[in-house]
Amino acid sequence: MGLFQAFDITASGMEAQRFRMDTIAENIANVNTTRKENSNEPYRRKVVTFETRSLNPMFEDSLDDYLTKFQGNGVKVSRVYEDTETDFTMVYDPSHPDADENGYVRYPNVNTVTEMTNLIDSSRSYQANVTAFGALKDMASAGISIGNS
């Protein structure tokens, strides 16, 4: 693995975690959104998933996978999907404009504690990538200074 590939790997990790933090922030911002713009549905929590980034998208390159499968390629966002497995929260509030005939309002399936936990996890992963990037930069700088001696 080359030095620049290592920079690419840590940069891809930072980019993916930044995207995840943006999605978590969107979830938290919509914790009380009971109706989307063109729908009567409440906001649904969004979830980000990652997968390994491929450096060899060509078929003939995949034949040489045995040589590269132990090298890091980085990470990328594979998809963002709405959480349809978790139920909406039902709150009794007959005075709310979005209340049903029984007086219940459907709130988003966003749990602030879960989102904050995910935000801390994502933030720490981002910081780990920043630290690795800094270490790589220091090694590259040391290598350059050795060459100048």
DSSP file with accessible surface (Angstrom, degrees, kcal/mol):
  #  RESIDUE AA STRUCTURE BP1 BP2  ACC     N-H-->O    O-->H-N    N-H-->O    O-->H-N    TCO  KAPPA ALPHA  PHI   PSI    X-CA   Y-CA   Z-CA
    1    1 A M              0   0  130      0, 0.0     2,-0.1     0, 0.0     0, 0.0   0.000 360.0 360.0 360.0 132.0    0.0    0.0    0.0
    2    2 A G     >  -     0   0   42      1,-0.1     4,-1.7     4,-0.0     5,-0.1  -0.374 360.0-111.5 -84.1 164.4    1.4    3.4   -1.0
    3    3 A L  H  > S+     0   0   69      1,-0.2     4,-1.9     2,-0.2     5,-0.1   0.911 117.5  50.9 -62.2 -42.0    1.4    6.5    1.2
    4    4 A F  H  > S+     0   0  160      1,-0.2     4,-2.2     2,-0.2    -1,-0.2   0.845 105.8  56.0 -69.3 -30.4   -1.1    8.3   -0.9
    5    5 A Q  H  > S+     0   0   34      2,-0.2     4,-2.3     1,-0.2    -1,-0.2   0.903 105.5  52.5 -65.0 -37.9   -3.5    5.3   -0.8
    6    6 A A  H  X S+     0   0   15     -4,-1.7     4,-2.2     2,-0.2     5,-0.2   0.904 108.3  50.5 -63.8 -40.3   -3.3    5.5    3.0
    7    7 A F  H  X S+     0   0   33     -4,-1.9     4,-2.4     1,-0.2    -1,-0.2   0.917 110.3  50.6 -61.1 -41.6   -4.3    9.2    2.8
    8    8 A D  H  X S+     0   0   87     -4,-2.2     4,-2.4     2,-0.2    -2,-0.2   0.887 108.4  52.4 -63.4 -38.9   -7.2    8.2    0.5
    9    9 A I  H  X S+     0   0   39     -4,-2.3     4,-1.9     2,-0.2    66,-0.3   0.947 112.7  42.6 -64.2 -49.3   -8.4    5.6    3.0
   10   10 A T  H  X S+     0   0   11     -4,-2.2     4,-2.2     1,-0.2    -2,-0.2   0.899 114.0  52.6 -67.2 -35.5   -8.4    8.0    6.0
   11   11 A A  H  X S+     0   0   39     -4,-2.4     4,-2.6    -5,-0.2    -1,-0.2   0.900 107.5  51.5 -66.0 -38.2  -10.0   10.7    3.9
   12   12 A S  H  X S+     0   0    4     -4,-2.4     4,-2.5     2,-0.2    -1,-0.2   0.892 109.0  51.6 -66.0 -36.4  -12.8    8.3    2.8
   13   13 A G  H  X S+     0   0    6     -4,-1.9     4,-2.4     2,-0.2     5,-0.2   0.915 110.8  47.5 -64.2 -41.8  -13.4    7.5    6.4
   14   14 A M  H  X S+     0   0   32     -4,-2.2     4,-2.4     2,-0.2    -2,-0.2   0.924 112.7  49.2 -65.2 -42.1  -13.7   11.1    7.4
   15   15 A E  H  X S+     0   0  125     -4,-2.6     4,-2.2     1,-0.2    -2,-0.2   0.928 112.2  47.5 -63.5 -44.2  -16.0   11.8    4.4
   16   16 A A  H  X S+     0   0    3     -4,-2.5     4,-2.2     1,-0.2    -1,-0.2   0.923 113.7  46.8 -64.8 -43.2  -18.3    8.8    5.3
   17   17 A Q  H  X S+     0   0   21     -4,-2.4     4,-2.6     2,-0.2    -1,-0.2   0.870 109.5  54.1 -69.8 -33.7  -18.5    9.8    8.9
   18   18 A R  H  X S+     0   0  108     -4,-2.4     4,-2.3    -5,-0.2    -1,-0.2   0.939 109.5  48.4 -63.3 -42.1  -19.2   13.4    8.1
   19   19 A F  H  X S+     0   0   73     -4,-2.2     4,-2.1     1,-0.2    -2,-0.2   0.917 111.0  50.5 -62.6 -42.2  -22.1   12.3    5.9
   20   20 A R  H  X S+     0   0   40     -4,-2.2     4,-2.5     1,-0.2    -1,-0.2   0.913 109.5  50.7 -62.8 -41.3  -23.4   10.0    8.7
   21   21 A M  H  X S+     0   0   40     -4,-2.6     4,-2.5     1,-0.2    -2,-0.2   0.899 108.7  52.2 -64.3 -37.9  -23.2   13.0   11.2
   22   22 A D  H  X S+     0   0   83     -4,-2.3     4,-2.0     2,-0.2    -1,-0.2   0.908 110.6  48.0 -62.7 -40.9  -25.2   15.1    8.7
   23   23 A T  H  X S+     0   0    9     -4,-2.1     4,-2.2     2,-0.2    23,-0.2   0.909 111.2  49.7 -67.0 -41.3  -27.9   12.4    8.5
   24   24 A I  H  X S+     0   0    7     -4,-2.5     4,-2.6     2,-0.2     5,-0.2   0.919 109.3  52.4 -63.3 -41.3  -28.0   12.1   12.3
   25   25 A A  H  X S+     0   0   55     -4,-2.5     4,-2.6     1,-0.2    -1,-0.2   0.895 108.0  51.8 -61.7 -38.7  -28.4   15.9   12.6
   26   26 A E  H  X S+     0   0   72     -4,-2.0     4,-1.4     2,-0.2    -1,-0.2   0.916 109.1  50.5 -63.0 -42.2  -31.3   15.7   10.1
   27   27 A N  H  < S+     0   0    1     -4,-2.2     3,-0.3     1,-0.2    -2,-0.2   0.935 112.5  45.8 -60.2 -46.9  -33.0   13.0   12.2
   28   28 A I  H >< S+     0   0   46     -4,-2.6     3,-1.5     1,-0.2    -2,-0.2   0.905 109.7  54.7 -65.2 -39.1  -32.6   15.1   15.4
   29   29 A A  H 3< S+     0   0   79     -4,-2.6     3,-0.3     1,-0.3    -1,-0.2   0.806 111.4  46.0 -64.9 -26.2  -33.8   18.3   13.7
   30   30 A N  T >< S+     0   0   41     -4,-1.4     3,-1.7    -3,-0.3    -1,-0.3   0.152  73.2 117.1-103.2  20.1  -37.0   16.4   12.6
   31   31 A V  T <  S+     0   0   37     -3,-1.5    79,-0.2     1,-0.3    -1,-0.2   0.774  86.5  35.7 -61.6 -23.4  -37.8   14.8   15.9
   32   32 A N  T 3  S+     0   0  120     -3,-0.3     2,-1.0    -4,-0.2    -1,-0.3   0.214  82.6 123.6-114.1  15.8  -41.1   16.7   16.1
   33   33 A T    <   +     0   0   39     -3,-1.7    10,-1.9     1,-0.2     3,-0.1  -0.662  30.1 174.1 -82.2 105.3  -42.0   16.8   12.4
   34   34 A T        +     0   0   18     -2,-1.0     2,-0.3     1,-0.2    -1,-0.2   0.558  65.3  31.7 -90.4  -8.7  -45.5   15.2   12.4
   35   35 A R  S    S-     0   0  119      7,-0.1    -1,-0.2    73,-0.0     5,-0.1  -0.944  71.4-138.5-153.1 127.7  -46.1   15.8    8.7
   36   36 A K    >   -     0   0   66      5,-2.0     3,-1.4    -2,-0.3     5,-0.0  -0.378  40.0 -97.8 -78.5 165.9  -43.9   15.9    5.6
   37   37 A E  T 3  S+     0   0  184      1,-0.3    -1,-0.1    -2,-0.1     0, 0.0   0.886 117.5  20.6 -54.8 -50.0  -44.5   18.6    3.0
   38   38 A N  T 3  S+     0   0  155      3,-0.0     2,-0.3     2,-0.0    -1,-0.3  -0.013 122.0  58.1-112.7  32.1  -46.5   16.5    0.5
   39   39 A S    <   -     0   0   46     -3,-1.4    -3,-0.1     2,-0.1     0, 0.0  -0.982  69.6-133.2-154.7 158.2  -47.7   13.7    2.8
   40   40 A N  S    S+     0   0  130     -2,-0.3    -3,-0.1    -5,-0.1    -1,-0.0   0.367  78.0 106.3 -94.1   2.9  -49.6   13.1    6.0
   41   41 A E  S    S-     0   0   64      1,-0.1    -5,-2.0    -6,-0.0    -2,-0.1  -0.594  73.4-118.7 -80.1 145.0  -46.9   10.8    7.2
   42   42 A P        -     0   0    1      0, 0.0    -8,-0.2     0, 0.0    65,-0.1  -0.278  46.5 -77.0 -70.9 166.0  -44.5   11.9    9.9
   43   43 A Y        -     0   0   11    -10,-1.9    66,-0.6   -13,-0.2     2,-0.4  -0.362  47.6-140.3 -60.1 139.0  -40.8   12.1    9.2
   44   44 A R        -     0   0   49     64,-0.2    40,-0.1    -3,-0.1    -1,-0.0  -0.911  22.1-107.0-106.1 136.4  -39.1    8.7    9.2
   45   45 A R        -     0   0   39     -2,-0.4    38,-3.3    38,-0.3     2,-0.4  -0.283  33.0-138.1 -57.8 139.0  -35.6    8.2   10.7
   46   46 A K  E     -A   82   0A  51    -23,-0.2     2,-0.4    36,-0.2    36,-0.2  -0.835  14.1-160.9-105.2 142.7  -32.8    7.8    8.1
   47   47 A V  E     -A   81   0A  26     34,-2.8    34,-2.3    -2,-0.4     2,-0.4  -0.971   5.6-148.5-125.2 136.9  -30.0    5.3    8.5
   48   48 A V  E     -A   80   0A  19     -2,-0.4     2,-0.4    32,-0.2    32,-0.2  -0.872  12.0-167.7-105.8 134.8  -26.7    5.3    6.7
   49   49 A T  E     -A   79   0A  37     30,-2.4    29,-2.5    -2,-0.4    30,-1.3  -0.943   6.3-151.5-121.0 149.2  -24.8    2.1    5.8
   50   50 A F  E     -A   77   0A  65     -2,-0.4     2,-0.3    27,-0.3    27,-0.2  -0.749  11.3-177.5-113.4 160.7  -21.2    1.8    4.6
   51   51 A E  E     -A   76   0A  95     25,-2.3    25,-2.4    -2,-0.3     2,-0.2  -0.961  41.2 -78.8-148.5 166.0  -19.4   -0.6    2.5
   52   52 A T  E     -A   75   0A 102     -2,-0.3     2,-0.4    23,-0.2    23,-0.3  -0.436  46.5-123.6 -66.8 134.2  -15.8   -1.1    1.3
   53   53 A R        -     0   0   60     21,-1.7     2,-0.5    -2,-0.2    -1,-0.1  -0.642  22.7-134.8 -78.9 134.3  -14.8    1.2   -1.5
   54   54 A S        -     0   0   69     -2,-0.4    21,-0.0     1,-0.1    -1,-0.0  -0.777  20.7-175.1 -93.8 128.5  -13.5   -0.6   -4.5
   55   55 A L  S    S+     0   0   70     -2,-0.5    -1,-0.1     1,-0.2    -2,-0.0   0.588  80.8  55.8 -91.9 -13.5  -10.3    0.6   -6.2
   56   56 A N        +     0   0   55      1,-0.1    -1,-0.2     5,-0.0     9,-0.0  -0.678  55.8 160.6-121.4  79.8  -10.6   -1.9   -9.0
   57   57 A P        +     0   0  112      0, 0.0     2,-0.2     0, 0.0    -1,-0.1   0.669  48.6  96.7 -76.4 -12.2  -14.0   -1.5  -10.7
   58   58 A M  S  > S-     0   0  100      1,-0.1     4,-1.2     2,-0.0     3,-0.3  -0.515  76.1-131.4 -80.0 145.1  -12.8   -3.2  -13.9
   59   59 A F  H >> S+     0   0  152      1,-0.2     4,-0.8     2,-0.2     3,-0.8   0.919 106.2  53.3 -61.7 -45.3  -13.6   -7.0  -14.3
   60   60 A E  H >4 S+     0   0  107      1,-0.3     3,-0.5     2,-0.2     4,-0.4   0.831 105.6  55.9 -63.8 -27.7  -10.1   -7.9  -15.4
   61   61 A D  H >4 S+     0   0   57     -3,-0.3     3,-1.1     1,-0.2    -1,-0.3   0.811  97.4  62.9 -71.5 -28.4   -8.8   -6.2  -12.3
   62   62 A S  H X< S+     0   0   56     -4,-1.2     3,-1.5    -3,-0.8    -1,-0.2   0.736  90.4  67.5 -70.1 -19.6  -11.0   -8.4  -10.1
   63   63 A L  T << S+     0   0  113     -4,-0.8     3,-0.4    -3,-0.5    -1,-0.3   0.792  98.5  52.3 -66.8 -26.0   -9.2  -11.5  -11.3
   64   64 A D  T X> S+     0   0   79     -3,-1.1     3,-1.9    -4,-0.4     4,-0.8   0.151  74.4 118.3 -93.5  21.0   -6.1  -10.2   -9.5
   65   65 A D  H <>  +     0   0   84     -3,-1.5     4,-2.0     1,-0.3     3,-0.4   0.805  62.2  68.2 -59.4 -30.4   -8.2   -9.8   -6.3
   66   66 A Y  H 34 S+     0   0  155     -3,-0.4    -1,-0.3     1,-0.2     4,-0.2   0.778 101.2  49.0 -62.9 -22.7   -6.0  -12.3   -4.4
   67   67 A L  H <4 S+     0   0  108     -3,-1.9    -1,-0.2     1,-0.1    -2,-0.2   0.794 121.7  31.1 -83.3 -29.4   -3.2   -9.7   -4.6
   68   68 A T  H >< S+     0   0   26     -4,-0.8     3,-1.9    -3,-0.4    -2,-0.2   0.481  87.6  95.3-109.6  -3.9   -5.2   -6.8   -3.3
   69   69 A K  T 3< S+     0   0  123     -4,-2.0    -1,-0.1     1,-0.3    -3,-0.1   0.737  88.3  50.3 -67.4 -17.8   -7.8   -8.3   -0.9
   70   70 A F  T 3  S+     0   0  180     -4,-0.2     2,-0.3    -3,-0.2    -1,-0.3   0.406  93.9  91.4 -97.5   2.1   -5.6   -7.6    2.1
   71   71 A Q  S <  S-     0   0   78     -3,-1.9     2,-0.2     1,-0.0    -3,-0.0  -0.762  82.8-113.1 -94.3 144.4   -5.0   -4.0    1.1
   72   72 A G        +     0   0   32     -2,-0.3   -63,-0.1     1,-0.1    -2,-0.1  -0.468  30.1 178.4 -74.8 144.8   -7.3   -1.3    2.4
   73   73 A N        -     0   0   29      1,-0.3     2,-0.2    -2,-0.2    -1,-0.1   0.447  40.1-120.3-120.3 -11.0   -9.5    0.5    0.0
   74   74 A G        -     0   0   16    -22,-0.0   -21,-1.7   -62,-0.0    -1,-0.3  -0.508  30.6 -77.3  99.5-167.7  -11.4    2.8    2.2
   75   75 A V  E     -A   52   0A  38    -66,-0.3     2,-0.3   -23,-0.3   -23,-0.2  -0.922  34.4-173.5-135.3 153.9  -15.1    3.2    2.9
   76   76 A K  E     -A   51   0A  89    -25,-2.4   -25,-2.3    -2,-0.3     2,-0.5  -0.974  37.7 -96.7-143.2 159.7  -18.0    4.7    1.1
   77   77 A V  E     -A   50   0A  48     -2,-0.3   -27,-0.3   -27,-0.2     3,-0.1  -0.664  33.9-173.4 -75.8 120.5  -21.7    5.3    1.8
   78   78 A S  E     -     0   0A  46    -29,-2.5     2,-0.3    -2,-0.5   -28,-0.2   0.856  60.7 -23.8 -85.8 -37.4  -23.6    2.4    0.3
   79   79 A R  E     -A   49   0A 141    -30,-1.3   -30,-2.4     2,-0.0     2,-0.4  -0.980  42.8-140.5-167.6 159.4  -27.1    3.6    0.9
   80   80 A V  E     +A   48   0A  62     -2,-0.3     2,-0.3   -32,-0.2   -32,-0.2  -1.000  33.9 174.3-123.2 124.0  -29.3    5.8    3.0
   81   81 A Y  E     -A   47   0A  80    -34,-2.3   -34,-2.8    -2,-0.4     2,-0.4  -0.918  33.3-108.6-132.2 158.6  -32.7    4.3    3.8
   82   82 A E  E     -A   46   0A  76     -2,-0.3     2,-1.0   -36,-0.2   -36,-0.2  -0.702  35.6-117.3 -85.3 136.8  -35.7    5.2    5.9
   83   83 A D        +     0   0   11    -38,-3.3   -38,-0.3    -2,-0.4    26,-0.1  -0.626  43.3 163.5 -75.9 103.3  -36.2    3.1    9.0
   84   84 A T        +     0   0   98     -2,-1.0    -1,-0.2     1,-0.1    -2,-0.0   0.474  64.3  69.7 -99.6  -4.2  -39.6    1.4    8.4
   85   85 A E  S    S+     0   0  171     -3,-0.1     2,-0.4     2,-0.1    -1,-0.1   0.803  85.0  74.2 -82.6 -31.6  -39.1   -1.3   11.1
   86   86 A T  S    S-     0   0   66    -41,-0.1    23,-0.1    23,-0.1   -41,-0.1  -0.699  84.1-125.5 -86.8 133.8  -39.4    1.1   14.0
   87   87 A D        -     0   0  138     -2,-0.4    -2,-0.1     1,-0.1     2,-0.1  -0.373  24.8-103.4 -75.8 154.7  -43.0    2.3   14.8
   88   88 A F        -     0   0   28      1,-0.1     2,-0.5    -2,-0.1    21,-0.2  -0.362  39.5-106.8 -68.0 156.3  -44.0    5.9   15.1
   89   89 A T  E     -B  107   0B  72     18,-1.8    18,-3.5    19,-0.4     2,-0.6  -0.751  28.9-147.6 -87.8 128.9  -44.5    7.3   18.6
   90   90 A M  E     -B  106   0B  92     -2,-0.5     2,-0.4    16,-0.2    16,-0.2  -0.876  18.3-178.3-100.6 124.7  -48.1    7.9   19.4
   91   91 A V  E     -B  105   0B  59     14,-2.4    14,-3.2    -2,-0.6     2,-0.7  -0.982  28.2-124.9-125.0 132.5  -48.8   10.8   21.8
   92   92 A Y  E     +B  104   0B 145     -2,-0.4    12,-0.3    12,-0.2    11,-0.1  -0.652  52.7 138.0 -78.9 114.6  -52.2   11.8   23.1
   93   93 A D    >   -     0   0   49     10,-3.0     3,-1.9    -2,-0.7     6,-0.1  -0.546  23.9-179.8-156.7  81.0  -52.7   15.5   22.2
   94   94 A P  T 3  S+     0   0   76      0, 0.0     5,-0.1     0, 0.0     9,-0.1   0.729  81.4  60.3 -64.0 -16.5  -56.2   16.2   20.9
   95   95 A S  T 3  S+     0   0  103      8,-0.1     8,-0.0     3,-0.1    -2,-0.0   0.609  80.2 104.5 -86.4  -8.3  -55.5   19.9   20.5
   96   96 A H  S X  S-     0   0   41     -3,-1.9     3,-1.8     7,-0.2    -3,-0.1  -0.473  76.1-130.7 -73.2 138.9  -52.7   19.2   17.9
   97   97 A P  T 3  S+     0   0  113      0, 0.0    -1,-0.1     0, 0.0    -2,-0.0   0.761 107.1  51.3 -64.1 -20.2  -53.7   19.9   14.3
   98   98 A D  T 3  S+     0   0   45      5,-0.1     8,-0.4   -63,-0.0     2,-0.1   0.270  81.6 127.6 -99.7  13.8  -52.3   16.5   13.2
   99   99 A A    <   -     0   0   28     -3,-1.8     6,-0.2    -6,-0.1    -7,-0.1  -0.394  55.2-130.2 -70.1 144.2  -54.3   14.5   15.8
  100  100 A D    >   -     0   0   57      4,-2.6     3,-1.9    -2,-0.1    -1,-0.1  -0.135  40.8 -80.1 -81.5-173.4  -56.4   11.6   14.6
  101  101 A E  T 3  S+     0   0  170      1,-0.3    -1,-0.1     2,-0.1    -2,-0.1   0.743 132.8  51.5 -64.9 -19.9  -60.0   11.1   15.5
  102  102 A N  T 3  S-     0   0  107      2,-0.2    -1,-0.3     0, 0.0    -3,-0.0   0.410 121.2-105.8 -94.0  -1.5  -59.0    9.5   18.9
  103  103 A G  S <  S+     0   0    6     -3,-1.9   -10,-3.0     1,-0.3     2,-0.4   0.554  75.8 134.4  91.0   8.5  -56.7   12.5   19.7
  104  104 A Y  E     -B   92   0B 101    -12,-0.3    -4,-2.6   -10,-0.1     2,-0.4  -0.742  41.0-153.9 -96.7 141.9  -53.4   10.8   19.1
  105  105 A V  E     -B   91   0B   0    -14,-3.2   -14,-2.4    -2,-0.4     2,-0.7  -0.930  13.6-134.7-112.6 133.7  -50.6   12.3   17.1
  106  106 A R  E     -B   90   0B  89     -2,-0.4   -16,-0.2    -8,-0.4     3,-0.1  -0.798  25.4-169.2 -89.1 118.1  -48.0   10.2   15.3
  107  107 A Y  E     -B   89   0B  42    -18,-3.5   -18,-1.8    -2,-0.7   -75,-0.1  -0.713  33.3 -81.1-102.0 158.9  -44.5   11.5   15.9
  108  108 A P        -     0   0    3      0, 0.0     2,-0.4     0, 0.0   -19,-0.4  -0.063  35.7-114.5 -57.3 158.8  -41.4   10.4   14.1
  109  109 A N  S    S+     0   0    7    -66,-0.6     2,-0.6   -21,-0.2   -65,-0.1  -0.125  74.1 129.0 -86.4  38.7  -39.6    7.2   15.0
  110  110 A V        -     0   0   12     -2,-0.4     2,-0.6   -79,-0.2     3,-0.1  -0.860  43.6-162.4 -99.6 122.6  -36.5    9.2   16.1
  111  111 A N     >  -     0   0   88     -2,-0.6     4,-2.6     1,-0.1     5,-0.2  -0.930   8.3-154.1-104.0 115.9  -35.2    8.4   19.5
  112  112 A T  H  > S+     0   0   65     -2,-0.6     4,-2.7     1,-0.2     5,-0.2   0.865  93.5  53.6 -60.7 -37.5  -32.9   11.3   20.6
  113  113 A V  H  > S+     0   0  105      2,-0.2     4,-2.3     1,-0.2    -1,-0.2   0.938 111.0  46.1 -64.4 -44.5  -30.9    9.1   22.9
  114  114 A T  H  > S+     0   0   58      1,-0.2     4,-2.6     2,-0.2    -2,-0.2   0.927 113.6  49.3 -62.7 -43.1  -30.1    6.6   20.1
  115  115 A E  H  X S+     0   0    1     -4,-2.6     4,-2.3     1,-0.2    -2,-0.2   0.903 111.0  48.8 -65.9 -40.3  -29.3    9.5   17.7
  116  116 A M  H  X S+     0   0   82     -4,-2.7     4,-2.4     2,-0.2    -1,-0.2   0.893 110.8  51.0 -67.3 -36.8  -26.9   11.1   20.2
  117  117 A T  H  X S+     0   0   82     -4,-2.3     4,-2.4    -5,-0.2    -2,-0.2   0.933 112.0  46.9 -63.7 -44.5  -25.2    7.8   20.9
  118  118 A N  H  X S+     0   0   39     -4,-2.6     4,-2.7     2,-0.2    -2,-0.2   0.871 110.3  53.9 -64.0 -35.5  -24.8    7.3   17.1
  119  119 A L  H  X S+     0   0   46     -4,-2.3     4,-2.7     2,-0.2    -2,-0.2   0.917 108.8  47.7 -66.3 -41.1  -23.5   10.9   16.8
  120  120 A I  H  X S+     0   0   87     -4,-2.4     4,-2.5     2,-0.2     5,-0.2   0.935 112.7  49.7 -64.0 -43.9  -20.9   10.3   19.5
  121  121 A D  H  X S+     0   0   80     -4,-2.4     4,-2.2     1,-0.2    -2,-0.2   0.937 113.6  45.4 -60.1 -46.6  -19.8    7.0   17.8
  122  122 A S  H  X S+     0   0    0     -4,-2.7     4,-2.5     1,-0.2    -1,-0.2   0.905 111.9  52.1 -65.4 -40.4  -19.6    8.8   14.4
  123  123 A S  H  X S+     0   0   60     -4,-2.7     4,-2.5     1,-0.2    -1,-0.2   0.910 110.4  48.0 -63.6 -40.5  -17.7   11.7   15.9
  124  124 A R  H  X S+     0   0  184     -4,-2.5     4,-2.3     2,-0.2    -1,-0.2   0.883 111.0  50.8 -69.3 -37.3  -15.1    9.4   17.5
  125  125 A S  H  X S+     0   0   34     -4,-2.2     4,-1.9    -5,-0.2    -2,-0.2   0.908 110.5  49.7 -65.1 -40.8  -14.7    7.5   14.3
  126  126 A Y  H  X S+     0   0   82     -4,-2.5     4,-2.2     1,-0.2    -2,-0.2   0.936 110.8  49.5 -61.2 -45.7  -14.1   10.8   12.5
  127  127 A Q  H  X S+     0   0  107     -4,-2.5     4,-2.5     1,-0.2    -2,-0.2   0.876 107.2  54.8 -64.0 -36.4  -11.6   11.8   15.1
  128  128 A A  H  X S+     0   0   61     -4,-2.3     4,-2.4     1,-0.2    -1,-0.2   0.911 109.1  48.2 -63.3 -39.2   -9.8    8.4   14.8
  129  129 A N  H  X S+     0   0   36     -4,-1.9     4,-2.6     2,-0.2    -2,-0.2   0.881 109.8  52.1 -68.5 -36.5   -9.4    9.1   11.0
  130  130 A V  H  X S+     0   0   51     -4,-2.2     4,-2.5     2,-0.2    -2,-0.2   0.927 110.5  48.7 -63.0 -42.9   -8.1   12.6   11.7
  131  131 A T  H  X S+     0   0   88     -4,-2.5     4,-2.3     2,-0.2    -2,-0.2   0.920 112.1  47.9 -63.1 -44.2   -5.5   11.2   14.1
  132  132 A A  H  X S+     0   0   40     -4,-2.4     4,-2.5     2,-0.2    -1,-0.2   0.913 111.0  51.4 -63.8 -40.7   -4.5    8.5   11.5
  133  133 A F  H  X S+     0   0   70     -4,-2.6     4,-2.4     1,-0.2    -2,-0.2   0.921 110.0  49.7 -61.4 -43.4   -4.3   11.2    8.8
  134  134 A G  H  X S+     0   0   24     -4,-2.5     4,-2.4     2,-0.2    -2,-0.2   0.899 110.1  50.5 -62.3 -40.1   -2.1   13.3   11.1
  135  135 A A  H  X S+     0   0   48     -4,-2.3     4,-2.3     2,-0.2    -2,-0.2   0.914 110.8  49.2 -65.5 -40.8    0.2   10.4   11.8
  136  136 A L  H  X S+     0   0   23     -4,-2.5     4,-2.6     2,-0.2    -2,-0.2   0.908 110.1  51.2 -63.0 -41.7    0.5    9.7    8.1
  137  137 A K  H  X S+     0   0  120     -4,-2.4     4,-2.6     1,-0.2    -2,-0.2   0.921 110.0  49.6 -62.1 -42.5    1.3   13.3    7.4
  138  138 A D  H  X S+     0   0  104     -4,-2.4     4,-2.5     2,-0.2    -2,-0.2   0.897 111.1  49.4 -63.5 -40.4    4.0   13.2   10.1
  139  139 A M  H  X S+     0   0  115     -4,-2.3     4,-2.4     2,-0.2    -2,-0.2   0.910 111.8  48.2 -65.4 -41.6    5.5   10.1    8.6
  140  140 A A  H  X S+     0   0   21     -4,-2.6     4,-2.3     2,-0.2    -2,-0.2   0.921 112.3  49.3 -64.3 -41.4    5.6   11.6    5.1
  141  141 A S  H  X S+     0   0   74     -4,-2.6     4,-2.4     1,-0.2    -2,-0.2   0.911 111.1  49.2 -64.5 -41.4    7.2   14.8    6.5
  142  142 A A  H  X S+     0   0   45     -4,-2.5     4,-2.1     1,-0.2    -1,-0.2   0.899 110.1  52.0 -64.9 -39.2    9.8   12.7    8.3
  143  143 A G  H  X S+     0   0   42     -4,-2.4     4,-1.7     2,-0.2    -2,-0.2   0.899 109.9  48.4 -63.9 -38.9   10.5   10.8    5.1
  144  144 A I  H  X S+     0   0  111     -4,-2.3     4,-1.1     1,-0.2    -2,-0.2   0.910 110.3  51.2 -67.4 -40.7   11.0   13.9    3.1
  145  145 A S  H  X S+     0   0   62     -4,-2.4     4,-0.5     1,-0.2    -2,-0.2   0.852 106.5  54.6 -68.6 -30.7   13.3   15.4    5.8
  146  146 A I  H >< S+     0   0  125     -4,-2.1     3,-1.1     1,-0.2    -1,-0.2   0.916 106.7  52.2 -65.3 -39.9   15.4   12.2    5.7
  147  147 A G  H 3< S+     0   0   64     -4,-1.7    -1,-0.2     1,-0.2    -2,-0.2   0.769 106.2  54.6 -66.8 -24.3   15.8   12.6    2.0
  148  148 A N  H 3<        0   0  134     -4,-1.1    -1,-0.2    -5,-0.1    -2,-0.2   0.583 360.0 360.0 -85.1 -10.0   17.0   16.2    2.5
  149  149 A S    <<        0   0  138     -3,-1.1    -3,-0.0    -4,-0.5    -4,-0.0  -0.304 360.0 360.0 -75.8 360.0   19.8   15.2    4.9
